[in-house]
Amino acid sequence: SKTPPPSKAAAAPVPADPWKEVEDPNTKQKYWWNTTTNETTALGAPKPTTPAAAQPSAVAGGGGGLMGALADGMAWGVGMSMANRMMDGIMGPRSMEVVHRDENAPAGDSAAPPEP
């Protein structure tokens, strides 16, 4: 029987690793620098291995523009509404005390009832 030809996926070249190990001149500790995205890791952190770490992140909110701004605003509105409802559930509903006062009343006894 014949062996199948090698798949094209297996023959794809492996991209070069963008992470380079760098030594901090002050502390002499090692960190990693991504030459593609210019990202760095914390001092002493292990080398990032996820492919997503080497890729630039996508823009949140639908990619910008007017529609992105609308989507972002709606997401913030829904999120804040949910947070307010959660706090009402934890702390009890908020109440506001409204105090009315007569601006034309004499400066004396403000607790006295008005004359008939």
Residue pairs with C-beta under 8 A, 6 or more apart in sequence:
18 34
18 35
18 36
18 37
18 54
19 32
19 33
19 34
19 35
19 47
19 48
19 54
20 32
20 33
20 34
20 35
21 30
21 31
21 32
21 33
21 47
22 30
22 31
22 32
22 33
22 40
23 29
23 30
24 30
24 31
24 43
27 43
29 43
29 44
30 43
30 44
31 40
31 41
31 42
31 43
31 44
31 45
32 40
32 41
32 45
32 47
32 48
33 39
33 40
33 41
34 40
34 48
34 53
34 54
36 54
36 56
37 54
37 55
37 56
39 53
41 47
41 48
48 54
59 68
60 72
61 68
61 69
61 71
61 72
61 75
62 68
62 71
62 72
88 94
101 110
102 110
